[in-house]
């Protein structure tokens, strides 16, 4: 009888502890659920507020008279002293433009090399590349080992492979692309690179946006929005597009000048060189 009483007591204790653990578990579960709901609601509210903020503070496009003033001032700055004052001297800019295919090929190579790499470092590699393969047809006949060997030290080796594949594709498809849309079909060429080549080499009126352009417009119009937002990206492309609209006879120079402005004057530093900026009278900085 004593043993039965002990066994009964142990079982009762086990039941009581089990019920307590169940209640504690349920309480923690509810707490976790409440925290999760609170976190989700908080994120939802933040996103909602962000979307509202984007809509309320989204800057408007340039007015027509402002576009003309900005473009005129930018090109005047670009042309100063026949370009010697504000244009960095790079070998791809000084190439003879009478052979348009060779010129476009040289610009294409430079744009791919300049991805993730500073201009000063690229120049020597570009010159060696053009000596080794002066045309896209010459490049197409090379092999991957040769291309990689010449690229050694520049980093991001996939870019070299893209140049080789691009050149081989051009030979297979009948020639070097001439339009923005055609360039987009070339391996490794995105919207920015396609626009740069099409506007600079072939005079196509297409805008381009890179980090330099974003920085210039952000300061010019006091834009402080989420750069990852599609609406924000659309705004930057829209602003750049206004500068190379149908009234622009020099889209390539305009695009180059805009990038150069960001790279040499409206620099990343907290102290941009505003004194030398052709847009200082329009800027919100």
C-alpha positions as a Markdown table, in Angstrom:
| # | Residue | x | y | z |
|---|---|---|---|---|
| 1 | Unk | 0.0 | 0.0 | 0.0 |
| 2 | Unk | 2.9 | 2.3 | 0.8 |
| 3 | Unk | 4.5 | 1.6 | -2.6 |
| 4 | Unk | 1.2 | 2.3 | -4.3 |
| 5 | Unk | 0.9 | 5.7 | -2.5 |
| 6 | Unk | 4.5 | 6.6 | -3.6 |
| 7 | Unk | 3.8 | 5.6 | -7.2 |
| 8 | Unk | 0.6 | 7.7 | -7.1 |
| 9 | Unk | 2.4 | 10.7 | -5.7 |
| 10 | Unk | 5.1 | 10.5 | -8.3 |
| 11 | Unk | 2.6 | 10.3 | -11.1 |
| 12 | Unk | 0.6 | 13.2 | -9.8 |
| 13 | Unk | 3.8 | 15.3 | -9.6 |
| 14 | Unk | 4.7 | 14.3 | -13.2 |
| 15 | Unk | 1.2 | 15.4 | -14.4 |
| 16 | Unk | 1.5 | 18.7 | -12.5 |
| 17 | Unk | 5.0 | 19.5 | -14.0 |
| 18 | Unk | 3.8 | 18.5 | -17.5 |
| 19 | Unk | 0.9 | 21.0 | -17.2 |
| 20 | Unk | 3.2 | 23.7 | -16.0 |
| 21 | Unk | 5.6 | 23.1 | -18.9 |
| 22 | Unk | 2.7 | 23.2 | -21.3 |
| 23 | Unk | 1.4 | 26.5 | -19.9 |
| 24 | Unk | 4.9 | 28.0 | -20.0 |
| 25 | Unk | 5.4 | 26.8 | -23.6 |
| 26 | Unk | 2.1 | 28.2 | -24.6 |
| 27 | Unk | 2.9 | 31.6 | -22.9 |
| 28 | Unk | 6.3 | 31.8 | -24.7 |
| 29 | Unk | 4.6 | 30.8 | -28.0 |
| 30 | Unk | 2.1 | 33.6 | -27.6 |
| 31 | Unk | 4.8 | 36.0 | -26.7 |
| 32 | Unk | 6.8 | 35.0 | -29.8 |
| 33 | Unk | 3.8 | 35.3 | -32.0 |
| 34 | Unk | 3.0 | 38.7 | -30.6 |
| 35 | Unk | 6.6 | 39.8 | -31.2 |
| 36 | Unk | 6.5 | 38.5 | -34.8 |
| 37 | Unk | 3.2 | 40.2 | -35.5 |
| 38 | Unk | 4.6 | 43.5 | -34.0 |
| 39 | Unk | 7.8 | 43.2 | -36.1 |
| 40 | Unk | 5.8 | 42.5 | -39.3 |
| 41 | Unk | 3.4 | 45.3 | -38.6 |
| 42 | Unk | 6.4 | 47.6 | -37.8 |
| 43 | Unk | 8.1 | 46.7 | -41.1 |
| 44 | Unk | 4.9 | 47.1 | -43.0 |
| 45 | Unk | 4.4 | 50.6 | -41.5 |
| 46 | Unk | 8.0 | 51.5 | -42.3 |
| 47 | Unk | 7.5 | 50.4 | -45.9 |
| 48 | Unk | 4.2 | 52.2 | -46.1 |
| 49 | Unk | 5.8 | 55.3 | -44.8 |
| 50 | Unk | 8.7 | 55.0 | -47.2 |
| 51 | Unk | 6.3 | 54.6 | -50.1 |
| 52 | Unk | 4.3 | 57.7 | -49.0 |
| 53 | Unk | 7.6 | 59.6 | -48.5 |
| 54 | Unk | 8.8 | 58.7 | -52.0 |
| 55 | Unk | 5.5 | 59.9 | -53.5 |
| 56 | Unk | 5.3 | 63.1 | -51.5 |
| 57 | Unk | 9.0 | 64.1 | -51.9 |
| 58 | Unk | 9.6 | 62.8 | -55.5 |
| 59 | Unk | 11.2 | 65.7 | -57.3 |
| 60 | Unk | 9.7 | 66.9 | -60.5 |
| 61 | Unk | 11.5 | 66.8 | -63.9 |
| 62 | Unk | 13.4 | 69.8 | -65.1 |
| 63 | Unk | 11.4 | 72.6 | -66.7 |
| 64 | Unk | 12.1 | 73.2 | -70.4 |
| 65 | Unk | 14.0 | 76.5 | -69.9 |
| 66 | Unk | 16.0 | 74.9 | -67.1 |
| 67 | Unk | 17.0 | 72.0 | -69.4 |
| 68 | Unk | 18.3 | 74.4 | -72.0 |
| 69 | Unk | 20.3 | 76.4 | -69.4 |
| 70 | Unk | 21.8 | 73.3 | -67.8 |
| 71 | Unk | 22.8 | 71.8 | -71.2 |
| 72 | Unk | 24.2 | 75.0 | -72.5 |
| 73 | Unk | 26.3 | 75.6 | -69.3 |
| 74 | Unk | 27.5 | 72.0 | -69.3 |
| 75 | Unk | 28.7 | 71.9 | -72.9 |
| 76 | Unk | 30.3 | 75.3 | -72.5 |
| 77 | Unk | 32.2 | 73.9 | -69.5 |
| 78 | Unk | 33.1 | 70.8 | -71.5 |
| 79 | Unk | 34.4 | 72.8 | -74.5 |
| 80 | Unk | 36.5 | 75.3 | -72.5 |
| 81 | Unk | 39.9 | 75.8 | -73.9 |
| 82 | Unk | 39.1 | 73.2 | -76.6 |
| 83 | Unk | 38.5 | 70.6 | -74.0 |
| 84 | Unk | 41.9 | 70.9 | -72.4 |
| 85 | Unk | 40.6 | 72.6 | -69.2 |
| 86 | Unk | 37.9 | 70.1 | -68.1 |
| 87 | Unk | 38.3 | 66.9 | -70.1 |
| 88 | Unk | 40.7 | 64.3 | -68.7 |
| 89 | Unk | 43.1 | 63.1 | -71.5 |
| 90 | Unk | 42.5 | 59.4 | -72.1 |
| 91 | Unk | 43.7 | 57.5 | -75.1 |
| 92 | Unk | 40.2 | 56.3 | -76.1 |
| 93 | Unk | 39.1 | 59.9 | -76.3 |
| 94 | Unk | 41.9 | 61.0 | -78.5 |
| 95 | Unk | 41.5 | 58.1 | -81.0 |
| 96 | Unk | 40.9 | 59.1 | -84.6 |
| 97 | Unk | 37.2 | 59.1 | -85.3 |
| 98 | Unk | 37.4 | 58.6 | -89.0 |
| 99 | Unk | 37.3 | 54.8 | -88.6 |
| 100 | Unk | 34.1 | 54.6 | -86.7 |
| 101 | Unk | 34.3 | 50.9 | -86.1 |
| 102 | Unk | 37.7 | 51.0 | -84.6 |
| 103 | Unk | 36.7 | 54.0 | -82.5 |
| 104 | Unk | 33.6 | 52.3 | -81.2 |
| 105 | Unk | 35.6 | 49.1 | -80.4 |
| 106 | Unk | 38.1 | 51.2 | -78.5 |
| 107 | Unk | 35.4 | 52.9 | -76.4 |
| 108 | Unk | 33.7 | 49.5 | -75.8 |
| 109 | Unk | 37.0 | 48.0 | -74.4 |
| 110 | Unk | 37.5 | 51.1 | -72.3 |
| 111 | Unk | 34.0 | 51.0 | -70.8 |
| 112 | Unk | 34.3 | 47.3 | -69.9 |
| 113 | Unk | 37.8 | 47.9 | -68.3 |
| 114 | Unk | 36.4 | 50.9 | -66.4 |
| 115 | Unk | 33.8 | 48.8 | -64.6 |
| 116 | Unk | 35.0 | 48.6 | -61.0 |
| 117 | Unk | 38.4 | 50.0 | -61.9 |
| 118 | Unk | 39.9 | 53.6 | -61.8 |
| 119 | Unk | 40.7 | 55.4 | -65.0 |
| 120 | Unk | 44.4 | 55.9 | -64.2 |
| 121 | Unk | 44.9 | 52.2 | -63.7 |
| 122 | Unk | 43.0 | 51.3 | -66.9 |
| 123 | Unk | 45.0 | 53.4 | -69.3 |
| 124 | Unk | 48.1 | 51.1 | -69.6 |
| 125 | Unk | 46.0 | 48.0 | -69.9 |
| 126 | Unk | 43.8 | 49.6 | -72.6 |
| 127 | Unk | 46.9 | 50.6 | -74.6 |
| 128 | Unk | 48.4 | 47.1 | -74.4 |
| 129 | Unk | 45.1 | 45.6 | -75.4 |
| 130 | Unk | 44.7 | 47.8 | -78.4 |
| 131 | Unk | 48.2 | 47.0 | -79.6 |
| 132 | Unk | 47.6 | 43.3 | -79.2 |
| 133 | Unk | 44.1 | 43.3 | -80.8 |
| 134 | Unk | 43.5 | 46.6 | -82.7 |
| 135 | Unk | 40.0 | 45.6 | -84.0 |
| 136 | Unk | 37.2 | 43.4 | -82.8 |
| 137 | Unk | 38.0 | 40.9 | -85.5 |
| 138 | Unk | 41.6 | 40.6 | -84.2 |
| 139 | Unk | 40.2 | 40.0 | -80.7 |
| 140 | Unk | 37.7 | 37.4 | -82.0 |
| 141 | Unk | 40.6 | 35.2 | -83.2 |
| 142 | Unk | 42.3 | 35.2 | -79.8 |
| 143 | Unk | 41.8 | 32.5 | -77.2 |
| 144 | Unk | 40.7 | 32.8 | -73.6 |
| 145 | Unk | 44.2 | 32.1 | -72.2 |
| 146 | Unk | 45.7 | 34.9 | -74.2 |
| 147 | Unk | 43.0 | 37.3 | -73.1 |
| 148 | Unk | 43.4 | 36.4 | -69.5 |
| 149 | Unk | 47.1 | 36.7 | -69.6 |
| 150 | Unk | 47.0 | 40.3 | -70.9 |
| 151 | Unk | 44.3 | 41.1 | -68.3 |
| 152 | Unk | 46.4 | 39.8 | -65.4 |
| 153 | Unk | 46.4 | 42.3 | -62.5 |
| 154 | Unk | 43.2 | 44.2 | -63.6 |
| 155 | Unk | 40.9 | 41.9 | -61.6 |
| 156 | Unk | 37.3 | 40.8 | -62.3 |
| 157 | Unk | 38.5 | 38.4 | -65.0 |
| 158 | Unk | 35.0 | 37.7 | -66.2 |
| 159 | Unk | 35.1 | 41.1 | -68.0 |
| 160 | Unk | 37.9 | 39.9 | -70.3 |
| 161 | Unk | 35.9 | 36.8 | -71.1 |
| 162 | Unk | 32.9 | 39.0 | -72.0 |
| 163 | Unk | 35.1 | 41.1 | -74.4 |
| 164 | Unk | 36.2 | 37.9 | -76.1 |
| 165 | Unk | 32.7 | 36.4 | -76.4 |
| 166 | Unk | 31.4 | 39.8 | -77.5 |
| 167 | Unk | 33.9 | 40.1 | -80.3 |
| 168 | Unk | 33.3 | 36.5 | -81.5 |
| 169 | Unk | 29.5 | 37.2 | -81.4 |
| 170 | Unk | 30.1 | 40.3 | -83.6 |
| 171 | Unk | 32.0 | 38.4 | -86.2 |
| 172 | Unk | 29.3 | 35.6 | -86.2 |
| 173 | Unk | 26.5 | 38.2 | -86.5 |
| 174 | Unk | 27.9 | 40.3 | -89.2 |
| 175 | Unk | 29.6 | 43.2 | -87.6 |
| 176 | Unk | 29.9 | 45.7 | -84.7 |
| 177 | Unk | 26.6 | 47.0 | -83.3 |
| 178 | Unk | 25.6 | 50.6 | -83.9 |
| 179 | Unk | 22.5 | 51.2 | -81.8 |
| 180 | Unk | 21.7 | 51.2 | -78.1 |
| 181 | Unk | 19.4 | 48.2 | -78.5 |
| 182 | Unk | 22.0 | 46.2 | -80.5 |
| 183 | Unk | 24.7 | 46.8 | -78.0 |
| 184 | Unk | 22.4 | 45.5 | -75.2 |
| 185 | Unk | 22.6 | 42.1 | -76.9 |
| 186 | Unk | 26.4 | 42.0 | -76.5 |
| 187 | Unk | 27.6 | 39.8 | -73.6 |
| 188 | Unk | 28.5 | 41.9 | -70.6 |
| 189 | Unk | 27.0 | 45.1 | -71.9 |
| 190 | Unk | 24.3 | 46.7 | -69.7 |
| 191 | Unk | 22.1 | 49.8 | -70.1 |
| 192 | Unk | 24.9 | 52.3 | -69.1 |
| 193 | Unk | 27.6 | 50.9 | -71.4 |
| 194 | Unk | 25.2 | 50.5 | -74.3 |
| 195 | Unk | 24.1 | 54.2 | -73.9 |
| 196 | Unk | 27.7 | 55.4 | -73.6 |
| 197 | Unk | 28.8 | 53.7 | -76.8 |
| 198 | Unk | 25.7 | 54.5 | -78.8 |
| 199 | Unk | 25.7 | 58.2 | -77.8 |
| 200 | Unk | 29.4 | 58.9 | -77.9 |
| 201 | Unk | 30.3 | 56.9 | -81.0 |
| 202 | Unk | 27.1 | 57.0 | -83.1 |
| 203 | Unk | 25.3 | 60.1 | -81.8 |
| 204 | Unk | 22.2 | 58.3 | -80.6 |
| 205 | Unk | 20.1 | 60.4 | -78.2 |
| 206 | Unk | 20.0 | 58.0 | -75.3 |
| 207 | Unk | 20.6 | 58.9 | -71.6 |
| 208 | Unk | 23.0 | 57.2 | -69.3 |
| 209 | Unk | 23.2 | 56.9 | -65.5 |
| 210 | Unk | 26.1 | 55.8 | -63.3 |
| 211 | Unk | 27.2 | 56.6 | -59.8 |
| 212 | Unk | 28.7 | 60.0 | -60.9 |
| 213 | Unk | 25.4 | 61.0 | -62.6 |
| 214 | Unk | 23.3 | 60.0 | -59.6 |
| 215 | Unk | 25.6 | 62.1 | -57.3 |
| 216 | Unk | 25.3 | 65.2 | -59.5 |
| 217 | Unk | 21.5 | 65.0 | -59.8 |
| 218 | Unk | 21.1 | 64.1 | -56.1 |
| 219 | Unk | 22.9 | 67.3 | -55.1 |
| 220 | Unk | 21.4 | 69.4 | -57.9 |
| 221 | Unk | 17.8 | 68.7 | -56.9 |
| 222 | Unk | 18.4 | 67.7 | -53.3 |
| 223 | Unk | 17.2 | 64.1 | -53.9 |
| 224 | Unk | 17.4 | 61.9 | -50.8 |
| 225 | Unk | 15.4 | 58.8 | -51.7 |
| 226 | Unk | 16.0 | 55.1 | -51.6 |
| 227 | Unk | 18.4 | 54.4 | -54.5 |
| 228 | Unk | 17.2 | 50.8 | -54.7 |
| 229 | Unk | 13.6 | 51.9 | -55.4 |
| 230 | Unk | 12.5 | 51.5 | -59.0 |
| 231 | Unk | 10.7 | 54.8 | -58.9 |
| 232 | Unk | 14.0 | 56.6 | -57.8 |
| 233 | Unk | 16.0 | 54.9 | -60.5 |
| 234 | Unk | 13.3 | 55.9 | -63.1 |
| 235 | Unk | 13.6 | 59.5 | -61.9 |
| 236 | Unk | 17.4 | 59.6 | -62.5 |
| 237 | Unk | 17.0 | 58.1 | -66.0 |
| 238 | Unk | 14.2 | 60.6 | -66.7 |
| 239 | Unk | 16.4 | 63.6 | -65.7 |
| 240 | Unk | 19.3 | 62.3 | -67.7 |
| 241 | Unk | 17.0 | 61.8 | -70.7 |
| 242 | Unk | 15.9 | 65.4 | -70.6 |
| 243 | Unk | 19.4 | 66.5 | -71.3 |
| 244 | Unk | 19.7 | 64.4 | -74.5 |
| 245 | Unk | 16.2 | 65.0 | -75.9 |
| 246 | Unk | 15.4 | 65.6 | -79.6 |
| 247 | Unk | 16.7 | 69.2 | -79.4 |
| 248 | Unk | 20.2 | 68.1 | -78.4 |
| 249 | Unk | 22.7 | 68.0 | -81.3 |
| 250 | Unk | 25.5 | 66.7 | -79.2 |
| 251 | Unk | 24.2 | 63.8 | -77.0 |
| 252 | Unk | 27.6 | 62.1 | -76.8 |
| 253 | Unk | 29.3 | 65.2 | -75.5 |
| 254 | Unk | 26.5 | 65.9 | -73.1 |
| 255 | Unk | 26.7 | 62.4 | -71.6 |
| 256 | Unk | 30.5 | 62.5 | -71.4 |
| 257 | Unk | 30.4 | 66.0 | -69.8 |
| 258 | Unk | 27.8 | 64.9 | -67.2 |
| 259 | Unk | 29.9 | 61.9 | -66.2 |
| 260 | Unk | 33.1 | 64.0 | -66.1 |
| 261 | Unk | 31.4 | 66.6 | -63.9 |
| 262 | Unk | 30.6 | 64.0 | -61.4 |
| 263 | Unk | 34.0 | 62.4 | -61.5 |
| 264 | Unk | 36.1 | 65.6 | -61.3 |
| 265 | Unk | 34.0 | 68.3 | -59.7 |
| 266 | Unk | 30.9 | 66.9 | -58.0 |
| 267 | Unk | 33.1 | 64.3 | -56.3 |
| 268 | Unk | 32.3 | 61.8 | -53.6 |
| 269 | Unk | 34.1 | 63.9 | -51.0 |
| 270 | Unk | 32.1 | 65.9 | -48.5 |
| 271 | Unk | 33.8 | 68.9 | -50.1 |
| 272 | Unk | 32.9 | 68.9 | -53.8 |
| 273 | Unk | 34.6 | 71.6 | -56.0 |
| 274 | Unk | 31.5 | 73.7 | -56.3 |
| 275 | Unk | 33.4 | 76.8 | -57.3 |
| 276 | Unk | 34.3 | 75.1 | -60.6 |
| 277 | Unk | 30.8 | 73.7 | -61.3 |
| 278 | Unk | 28.9 | 75.1 | -64.3 |
| 279 | Unk | 25.6 | 74.3 | -62.5 |
| 280 | Unk | 26.4 | 76.0 | -59.2 |
| 281 | Unk | 23.7 | 78.7 | -59.7 |
| 282 | Unk | 21.1 | 75.9 | -60.1 |
| 283 | Unk | 22.3 | 73.6 | -57.3 |
| 284 | Unk | 20.6 | 73.1 | -54.0 |
| 285 | Unk | 23.8 | 72.2 | -52.2 |
